[in-house]
Amino acid sequence: MLNEEICRLRNELNRCISEGEDYSKIYKVSVELDKLIAEYYKING
């Protein structure tokens, strides 16, 4: 489940960057992705 959410957000972040989305949107997705990655490493070492 966590892996799927990380992949989804990573894809969304890449899409936002490639489409030139507003910086605030890119930043928001990036922060969400960072939190999930940190949670993943906390759980899986």
Backbone as a ProteinNet text record, in pm:
[ID]
protein_1_A
[PRIMARY]
MLNEEICRLRNELNRCISEGEDYSKIYKVSVELDKLIAEYYKING
[TERTIARY]
82.7	0	86.8	183	270.6	352.3	400.3	476.2	393	267.8	178	156.7	139.9	118.3	244.9	361.5	487.7	499.8	469.7	476.8	378.2	258.4	157.2	202.9	254.3	299.8	423.5	512.1	631	589.3	492.4	442	374.4	298	231.8	335	439.1	544.2	613.7	648.3	712	622.6	493.5	398.7	390.6	382.4	374.9	498	613.3	737.7	740.5	708.8	717	613.6	500.6	396.1	409.9	512.8	537.6	433.3	383.4	284.3	342.6	254.8	294.7	386.8	486	584.7	518.8	414.7	350	289.4	236.6	181.2	294.2	403.4	518.4	572.9	585.1	638.5	547.9	417.4	322.3	333.9	337.5	348.6	482.5	587.7	721.7	727.7	666.8	665.7	586.3	473.6	393.8	474.8	544.4	626.6	738.8	804.3	911.5	861.1	742.8	685.7	661.4	608.8	582.3	711.4	812	941.2	1002	993.8	1045	969.4	839.4	758	796.3	819.2	859.9	989.4	1089.1	1217.9	1207.7	1116.5	1094.9	1040.4	950.9	890.1	984.8	1052.8	1133.3	1282.9	1322.4	1463.9	1544.6
-119.3	0	125.3	130.1	247.1	262.1	149.7	152.5	209.7	169.8	217.8	368	417.3	560.6	639.4	584.7	649.2	657.1	549	547.7	646.4	652.2	745	889.3	923.5	1060.2	1093.1	996	1018.3	1048.7	973.3	997.5	1133.6	1168.9	1299.3	1412.1	1395.5	1496.4	1511.9	1401.2	1406.9	1474.9	1445.1	1507.4	1657.4	1696.9	1839.8	1914.4	1854.7	1918.3	1928.2	1819.5	1818.7	1911	1930.4	2017.6	2162.1	2189.1	2325.8	2379.6	2291.9	2334.2	2443.3	2509.8	2613.5	2554.1	2633.1	2585.9	2538.8	2605.6	2566.7	2426.7	2390.7	2256.6	2153.6	2183.2	2092.7	2073.6	2181.9	2174.9	2089.7	2109.3	2034.8	1884.5	1846	1703.7	1648.8	1727.8	1685.4	1660.6	1747.9	1731.9	1607.3	1585.3	1465.7	1339.9	1341.6	1227.7	1204	1308.8	1296.8	1233.6	1272.6	1216.4	1066.4	1026.6	884.5	804.3	860.3	790.9	775.3	879.6	872	766.2	761.3	660.5	520.2	505.2	375.1	327.3	416.4	377.8	354.9	425.3	404.1	262.4	219	87.7	-22.7	0.4	-105	-94.5	2.3	15.6	51.2
0	0	0	89.1	97.7	-30.3	-83.3	-208.6	-322.6	-328.6	-434.1	-423.4	-303.5	-282.6	-317.8	-284	-320.1	-472.2	-540.4	-687.2	-748.4	-692.7	-744.2	-729.5	-610.4	-588.1	-671	-688.1	-771.2	-914.5	-965.4	-1100.3	-1110.6	-1008.5	-1008.2	-1004.8	-923.8	-916.1	-1051.6	-1113.5	-1245.1	-1348.2	-1343.9	-1435.3	-1411.7	-1286	-1252	-1302.7	-1284.9	-1329.1	-1481.3	-1549.4	-1696	-1759.8	-1693.1	-1747.2	-1700.1	-1620.2	-1575.8	-1479.2	-1395	-1294.1	-1204.3	-1133.7	-1038.9	-931.6	-891.3	-793.8	-664.6	-619.9	-493.9	-503.9	-618.9	-640.5	-638.9	-709	-712.5	-571.8	-497.6	-361.4	-272.1	-283	-200.4	-226.5	-353.2	-387.9	-340.2	-355	-312.8	-162.6	-85.6	60.4	99.4	35.4	63	31.7	-81.1	-121	-20.9	22.1	121.5	251	294.8	417.3	403	287.6	266.2	258.1	194.6	185.6	324.6	406	543.1	622.5	605.5	674.5	628.4	499.6	443.7	508.9	516.5	575.9	725.8	790.4	933.6	958.1	870.7	884.1	839.3	726.6	662.8	685.9	766.1	800.5	686.3
[MASK]
+++++++++++++++++++++++++++++++++++++++++++++

